[in-house]
């Protein structure tokens, strides 16, 4: 739960790999979070603008079928400026990492990763929001 909030924190998990989304959903829900999944940038955008209550945090893959740059992170910053975003990538070049941090990413996690590491980062991100 978020501080001073009666509802469980909402986390958007964006990754085109079903097993990653499933593993993160299972681990986050076990900690009491409400999880929404998106497999591509278009559905991630819809999850932000299509709900009366947008996510409280997002876990976002860098490369998606319809997005392979920092454009989706930039869109997230415009649509939900205060929402912490944890980036996941197997393509973490120095330029990509600097660009993500410049756009306000909370953290960048390299794939493969330990699921618990991401769950802990979500909790830290929500605590800092």
C-alpha atoms as one frame of an Amber mdcrd trajectory, in Angstrom:
protein
   0.000   0.000   0.000   1.037   3.558  -0.577   1.459   5.766   2.447  -1.792
   7.497   3.405  -3.771   5.493   0.857  -6.516   2.927   1.434  -5.845   1.080
  -1.818  -2.959  -1.194  -2.745  -0.299   0.520  -4.827  -0.858  -0.003  -8.543
   2.138  -1.166 -10.583   2.258  -1.274 -14.381   4.563  -3.993 -15.755   5.510
  -3.456 -19.409   7.447  -6.224 -21.170   6.864  -8.188 -24.360   8.073 -11.392
 -22.691   5.134 -13.193 -21.106   7.282 -15.047 -18.557   8.838 -11.822 -17.270
   5.414 -10.208 -16.897   4.090 -13.319 -15.165   7.032 -13.584 -12.749   6.855
  -9.916 -11.817   3.052 -10.039 -11.443   3.260 -13.055  -9.130   5.973 -11.511
  -6.955   4.383  -8.043  -6.816   0.894  -9.370  -6.072   2.365 -11.530  -3.297
   3.541  -8.255  -1.717   0.048  -6.777  -1.976   0.405  -4.654  -5.108  -2.288
  -4.414  -7.781  -0.587  -5.212 -11.097  -1.533  -4.248 -14.648   0.381  -5.796
 -17.531   1.183  -4.426 -20.976   3.029  -6.286 -23.736   3.781  -3.257 -25.912
   4.053   0.522 -25.876   0.540   1.102 -27.216  -1.139  -0.855 -24.423   1.193
   0.733 -21.856   0.050   4.185 -22.983  -3.583   3.049 -22.754  -2.959   1.824
 -19.200  -1.822   5.321 -18.270  -4.515   7.398 -19.944  -7.394   4.933 -20.022
  -7.944   4.555 -16.286  -9.358   6.906 -13.690  -6.560   5.803 -11.362  -3.217
   5.614 -13.169  -0.455   3.345 -11.890   1.570   4.454  -8.880   4.774   3.005
 -10.382   5.908   1.303 -13.580   8.433  -1.331 -14.529   9.266  -0.727 -18.180
  11.258  -2.777 -20.675  13.481  -0.711 -22.964  12.848  -2.778 -26.103   9.272
  -3.553 -27.066   7.773  -4.633 -30.410   6.597  -1.062 -31.077   9.230   0.896
 -29.138  12.993   0.413 -28.943  14.148   3.760 -27.619  13.414   6.060 -24.697
  10.279   7.486 -26.334   7.908   5.517 -24.111   9.737   6.651 -20.975   9.468
  10.248 -22.240   5.730   9.723 -22.816   5.360   8.320 -19.281   7.086  11.435
 -17.911   4.573  13.642 -19.758   1.491  11.571 -18.868   2.432  10.851 -15.231
   5.364  13.086 -14.217   5.460  11.923 -10.594   5.193   8.178 -11.315   8.497
   6.399 -10.610   9.662   4.239 -13.512  12.119   1.361 -13.256  13.657   0.533
 -16.625  14.634  -3.023 -17.551  17.049  -3.709 -20.381  19.383  -6.234 -21.897
  20.783  -3.365 -23.992  22.085  -1.026 -21.307  24.643   1.090 -23.145  26.123
   4.077 -21.343  24.126   6.435 -23.607  20.857   4.577 -22.956  21.407   4.576
 -19.197  22.322   8.279 -19.157  19.301   9.094 -21.321  16.951   7.118 -19.061
  18.307   8.782 -15.935  18.094  12.209 -17.604  14.417  11.458 -18.318  13.862
  10.675 -14.644  14.011   6.887 -14.505  14.159   5.753 -10.877  16.618   2.934
 -11.655  17.826   0.839 -14.591  17.921  -2.937 -14.106  19.950  -5.143 -16.431
  18.389  -8.334 -17.758  18.575 -11.021 -16.647  17.680  -9.931 -13.134  16.455
 -11.413  -9.885  12.700 -10.854  -9.545  13.125  -9.940  -5.872  15.547  -7.172
  -6.889  12.794  -5.544  -8.983  10.188  -6.020  -6.233  12.550  -4.304  -3.780
  13.103  -1.453  -6.266   9.345  -1.003  -6.683   8.962  -0.704  -2.910  11.820
   1.822  -2.768  10.364   3.793  -5.683   6.932   3.942  -4.081   8.453   4.997
  -0.762  10.294   7.840  -2.470   7.257   9.076  -4.428
